[in-house]
Amino acid sequence: MPAPSSIQSVIVMPCTEAEEAEALADQLRAALGIDKIAKYASDLDTLRDVADGKVDLKGVTDQNLAAAAADVLAPVDPEEVRQEKLATWGPVELLVPEWRYLQKPALFPEQQNSRGLMVTRCNGGRISIHASLESLQ
C-alpha cells in the first residue's frame, strides 16, 4: 500500500484535571459498583483496600478519591434535563477543547517567514510542517 500523499497532523491533547477525575469515578463505578462505593465512601482506607487490584489508585490523593466517590454517588440529572441537554448539543462542541488548546501562544514557536509555512521539530526527531492560515487566503 503506497504512503498517503497528503500531510496529516495529530494533536495529542493533555487530559484536564476534570477529565481525570471523571475517569477515576467511572473506573470506580465499573469495578466496585455503586453499593460498595456508598458503603465505604466515608472510610477511604477501606475503599482503597476494596479497590486494590481492580482500580489503580497509586498517586491518587484521599481528597481526589473522596471527590470521585462523591461523583459516583451524586444524583443523576432528571430525564427532562438530560433531554434538554441532548436537544441543544451539537457536534461542534467536540472541537472546543482542541480549539482552545491550539490558541495557546506557546504551543508553536514563532517563526518569521514569507512563505506561510512553519517547520518544527517534534519529539523523536520527526519534522512537522504547519501552514499559516494567512498564506492560504
Buried (B, 14 or more C-beta within 10 A) or exposed (E): EEEEEEEEEEEEEEEEEEEEBBEBBBBBBEBBEEEBBEBBBEEBEEBBEBBEEEBEBEEBEEEBBBBBBEBBEEEEEEEEEEEEEEEEEEEEEEEEEEEEBEEEEEEEEEEEEEEEEBEEEEEEEEEEEBEEEEEEE
